Amino acid sequence: MESNVVESTYAVLAQQHREHTASDIAEQTGVSEAEALAAVQTLAGDGKAFAVSADGFLSDAAWKRVCDTTLRILTTYHKRNPYKRRAPDSELRIALAKAATVRDYLALKAALEDAGVWMRERGGARLPDFAVVLPPRWEAAALEMLPVFVAGGLNDPPWPGNFRANYPRDVPVDAVLDILCEQGRLVRLDNDLYIAVESLEHAKATITALADAGTPITVGAVRDATGSSRRVVVPLLETLDKQGFTARHEETRTIVSKTGTKAEPTDRQTRHR
């Protein structure tokens, strides 16, 4: 690779903090796309370029700017929100767009994880070493509540009001339940309606069995198969739709994916009451 092609390629990359493709570079430097791609790969090997997608590249300065912004935003977010597992994409996307212009946010999200800058979560990301840690009294209360939800299953899941009278003011039940959702130990189906993750997985297995047997997946069919009630099954199915496990078609649903849809935190804000 001729040094002048590599130098002119870097000059294009360094013009602005934005993603460039081999086609962009070829047009601006007057070389073929193959030559432009080879030049970028040479720069990447020297640490002067970074691939954020199969055909998208940032200069070293732009990539550093993205990484520094990511670390700053997440550090601040975790400090301000110690009981939330991940910062939402709605905040991260805006901040990173100011650091550098990238076409595909999801590709950038994957690149940052591959580089060890953050860990991807459904709907957001977190610092690799961050974990939600409850105060001792809150954790003790959580460990007492969880078995109740597990035992309740889908038939009679407990309501937050069942717990509020049992704990002093320094253990806010609603906040603890929300944090358990952030940790992936509970799933919030609706306001004041939570179930254990085990119950959600059992529901998915039951729905899969219905589909395998050729039974239409309806609210009534799931209600009967789980022994639950409509007040639980309706938000349950809506939650599975949001997770990508099922897709609604008027009054029936189909299974979209039988794997990769384990319970994840929602974007609801933690409510400290």
C-alpha positions as CSV (number, residue, x, y, z in Angstrom):
1,M,0.0,0.0,0.0
2,E,1.5,3.3,-1.1
3,S,2.1,5.7,1.8
4,N,0.4,8.7,0.0
5,V,-2.9,6.7,-0.3
6,V,-2.7,5.9,3.4
7,E,-2.0,9.5,4.3
8,S,-4.8,10.9,2.1
9,T,-7.2,8.3,3.6
10,Y,-6.3,9.4,7.1
11,A,-6.8,13.0,6.1
12,V,-10.3,12.2,5.0
13,L,-11.1,10.3,8.2
14,A,-9.7,13.1,10.4
15,Q,-11.7,15.9,8.7
16,Q,-14.7,15.4,11.0
17,H,-15.8,13.3,13.9
18,R,-18.0,11.1,11.7
19,E,-18.1,7.7,10.2
20,H,-16.7,7.2,6.7
21,T,-17.2,4.3,4.3
22,A,-14.7,3.0,1.7
23,S,-16.9,4.5,-0.9
24,D,-16.7,8.0,0.8
25,I,-12.9,7.7,1.0
26,A,-12.5,6.5,-2.6
27,E,-14.6,9.4,-3.9
28,Q,-12.6,12.0,-2.0
29,T,-9.1,10.5,-2.6
30,G,-9.6,9.5,-6.2
31,V,-8.7,5.8,-5.7
32,S,-10.7,2.6,-6.0
33,E,-12.9,1.3,-3.2
34,A,-10.6,-1.7,-2.9
35,E,-7.6,0.6,-2.4
36,A,-9.5,2.8,0.0
37,L,-10.5,-0.2,2.1
38,A,-6.9,-1.5,2.1
39,A,-5.7,1.9,3.3
40,V,-8.2,2.0,6.1
41,Q,-7.2,-1.5,7.2
42,T,-3.6,-0.4,7.2
43,L,-4.6,2.6,9.4
44,A,-6.6,0.3,11.7
45,G,-3.5,-1.9,12.1
46,D,-1.6,1.2,13.2
47,G,-4.3,2.3,15.6
48,K,-5.2,5.3,13.5
49,A,-8.7,4.1,12.4
50,F,-11.4,2.0,14.0
51,A,-14.2,-0.1,12.4
52,V,-17.6,0.6,13.9
53,S,-19.3,-1.6,11.3
54,A,-18.4,-3.8,8.3
55,D,-18.0,-0.7,6.1
56,G,-17.9,2.2,8.6
57,F,-14.7,3.7,10.0
58,L,-13.8,6.4,12.5
59,S,-10.5,8.1,12.9
60,D,-8.5,7.4,16.1
61,A,-9.5,10.8,17.4
62,A,-13.2,10.3,16.8
63,W,-13.1,6.8,18.3
64,K,-11.4,8.1,21.4
65,R,-13.9,10.9,21.7
66,V,-16.7,8.3,21.5
67,C,-15.1,6.1,24.2
68,D,-14.4,9.0,26.5
69,T,-18.0,10.3,26.1
70,T,-19.3,6.8,26.9
71,L,-17.2,6.4,30.0
72,R,-18.2,9.9,31.2
73,I,-21.9,9.5,30.6
74,L,-22.1,6.0,32.2
75,T,-20.0,7.0,35.2
76,T,-22.3,9.9,35.9
77,Y,-25.4,7.9,35.3
78,H,-24.4,5.1,37.6
79,K,-23.5,7.6,40.3
80,R,-26.9,9.3,40.1
81,N,-28.8,6.1,39.6
82,P,-27.2,3.4,41.8
83,Y,-30.2,1.2,41.7
84,K,-30.7,1.1,37.9
85,R,-28.8,-1.6,36.1
86,R,-28.2,0.3,32.8
87,A,-28.5,3.7,31.2
88,P,-31.2,3.8,28.6
89,D,-30.5,4.0,24.9
90,S,-32.6,7.1,24.7
91,E,-29.9,9.0,26.7
92,L,-26.9,7.3,25.3
93,R,-27.8,7.7,21.7
94,I,-28.1,11.5,22.0
95,A,-24.8,11.8,23.9
96,L,-22.8,9.6,21.5
97,A,-24.3,11.4,18.4
98,K,-22.7,14.6,19.7
99,A,-19.3,12.8,20.1
100,A,-19.3,11.4,16.5
101,T,-21.8,10.8,13.8
102,V,-22.4,7.1,13.2
103,R,-25.0,5.7,10.9
104,D,-25.9,2.5,12.8
105,Y,-26.2,3.0,16.6
106,L,-26.7,-0.7,17.2
107,A,-23.4,-1.4,15.3
108,L,-21.7,1.2,17.4
109,K,-23.2,-0.4,20.5
110,A,-21.7,-3.7,19.6
111,A,-18.3,-2.2,18.8
112,L,-18.1,-0.5,22.2
113,E,-18.9,-3.8,23.8
114,D,-16.3,-5.7,21.7
115,A,-13.8,-3.0,22.8
116,G,-14.7,-3.6,26.5
117,V,-15.9,0.0,27.0
118,W,-19.4,-1.0,28.1
119,M,-21.8,-4.0,28.4
120,R,-24.9,-4.0,26.3
121,E,-28.2,-4.5,28.0
122,R,-31.7,-4.7,26.4
123,G,-32.6,-1.1,25.9
124,G,-29.3,0.4,27.2
125,A,-25.8,-0.3,28.4
126,R,-23.7,-0.2,31.6
127,L,-20.1,-0.1,32.6
128,P,-18.6,-3.6,32.6
129,D,-17.9,-3.6,36.4
130,F,-21.2,-2.0,37.5
131,A,-23.7,-4.0,39.4
132,V,-26.7,-2.9,41.5
133,V,-26.1,-3.5,45.2
134,L,-28.9,-3.0,47.6
135,P,-28.4,-1.7,51.2
136,P,-28.3,-4.6,53.6
137,R,-31.9,-4.0,55.0
138,W,-33.3,-3.7,51.5
139,E,-31.5,-6.9,50.4
140,A,-32.9,-8.7,53.4
141,A,-36.4,-7.6,52.6
142,A,-35.9,-8.5,48.9
143,L,-34.9,-12.1,49.9
144,E,-38.1,-12.3,52.0
145,M,-40.3,-11.1,49.2
146,L,-38.9,-13.1,46.3
147,P,-40.1,-16.5,47.6
148,V,-43.6,-15.1,47.9
149,F,-43.6,-14.1,44.2
150,V,-42.1,-17.5,43.2
151,A,-44.8,-19.3,45.2
152,G,-47.5,-17.1,43.8
153,G,-46.6,-17.9,40.2
154,L,-49.2,-16.7,37.7
155,N,-52.1,-17.9,39.7
156,D,-52.1,-15.4,42.5
157,P,-49.1,-13.1,42.3
158,P,-48.8,-10.9,45.3
159,W,-49.3,-7.1,45.1
160,P,-47.0,-4.6,46.6
161,G,-49.6,-3.7,49.2
162,N,-49.2,-7.1,50.6
163,F,-45.7,-6.1,51.8
164,R,-45.9,-2.4,52.7
165,A,-47.2,-2.9,56.2
166,N,-44.5,-5.4,57.0
167,Y,-41.5,-3.1,56.7
168,P,-40.3,0.1,58.4
169,R,-40.0,3.3,56.4
170,D,-36.3,2.7,55.7
171,V,-37.3,-0.2,53.4
172,P,-39.5,1.3,50.7
173,V,-41.3,-1.7,49.2
174,D,-42.0,-0.1,45.8
175,A,-38.4,0.9,45.3
176,V,-37.1,-2.6,46.3
177,L,-39.5,-4.3,43.9
178,D,-38.4,-2.0,41.1
179,I,-34.7,-2.7,41.8
180,L,-35.5,-6.4,41.7
181,C,-36.8,-5.8,38.2
182,E,-33.6,-4.0,37.3
183,Q,-31.6,-7.0,38.6
184,G,-33.7,-9.4,36.5
185,R,-35.1,-11.2,39.5
186,L,-38.7,-9.9,39.1
187,V,-40.6,-8.8,36.0
188,R,-43.1,-5.9,36.1
189,L,-46.1,-6.7,34.0
190,D,-48.0,-3.5,34.9
191,N,-48.3,-0.9,37.6
192,D,-48.3,-2.8,40.9
193,L,-48.2,-6.2,39.1
194,Y,-45.0,-8.1,39.4
195,I,-44.1,-11.8,38.8
196,A,-41.0,-13.8,39.4
197,V,-38.7,-14.4,36.4
198,E,-39.3,-18.2,36.9
199,S,-43.0,-17.6,36.4
200,L,-42.4,-15.7,33.1
201,E,-40.2,-18.6,31.9
202,H,-42.9,-21.1,32.8
203,A,-45.4,-19.0,30.9
204,K,-43.2,-19.0,27.8
205,A,-42.8,-22.8,28.0
206,T,-46.6,-23.2,28.3
207,I,-47.2,-20.9,25.4
208,T,-44.7,-22.8,23.3
209,A,-46.5,-26.0,24.2
210,L,-49.8,-24.5,23.0
211,A,-48.2,-23.5,19.7
212,D,-46.6,-26.9,19.2
213,A,-50.0,-28.5,19.8
214,G,-51.6,-26.3,17.1
215,T,-53.7,-24.4,19.7
216,P,-54.2,-20.7,18.8
217,I,-52.4,-18.5,21.3
218,T,-55.2,-16.3,22.7
219,V,-55.8,-14.7,26.1
220,G,-58.3,-17.4,26.9
221,A,-56.1,-20.3,25.9
222,V,-53.1,-18.9,27.9
223,R,-55.4,-18.2,30.9
224,D,-56.7,-21.8,30.9
225,A,-53.3,-23.4,30.3
226,T,-51.7,-21.4,33.1
227,G,-54.7,-21.4,35.5
228,S,-54.2,-17.7,35.8
229,S,-56.7,-14.8,35.3
230,R,-57.3,-12.3,32.6
231,R,-55.9,-9.4,34.7
232,V,-52.5,-11.2,34.7
233,V,-52.5,-12.9,31.3
234,V,-53.3,-9.7,29.3
235,P,-50.2,-7.7,30.6
236,L,-48.2,-10.9,30.5
237,L,-48.8,-11.3,26.8
238,E,-48.1,-7.6,26.2
239,T,-44.8,-8.0,28.0
240,L,-43.8,-11.0,25.9
241,D,-44.7,-9.0,22.8
242,K,-42.4,-6.2,23.9
243,Q,-39.6,-8.7,24.6
244,G,-40.0,-10.1,21.1
245,F,-41.1,-13.6,22.2
246,T,-44.5,-13.2,20.7
247,A,-46.2,-11.0,18.1
248,R,-49.9,-10.0,18.2
249,H,-52.2,-10.5,15.2
250,E,-55.6,-9.1,16.3
251,E,-56.9,-11.7,18.8
252,T,-54.1,-14.3,18.4
253,R,-50.3,-14.4,18.7
254,T,-47.5,-16.2,17.1
255,I,-44.1,-17.1,18.7
256,V,-41.4,-15.0,17.1
257,S,-38.4,-16.5,19.0
258,K,-38.2,-19.4,21.4
259,T,-34.7,-18.3,22.6
260,G,-32.9,-15.1,23.6
261,T,-35.9,-13.5,25.2
262,K,-35.1,-13.9,28.9
263,A,-36.6,-11.2,31.2
264,E,-34.9,-7.9,31.1
265,P,-35.4,-4.6,32.9
266,T,-38.0,-2.2,31.6
267,D,-37.5,1.5,30.9
268,R,-39.9,2.5,33.7
269,Q,-38.3,4.8,36.3
270,T,-37.7,3.5,39.8
271,R,-40.3,5.0,42.1
272,H,-39.0,5.7,45.6
273,R,-42.1,6.2,47.8
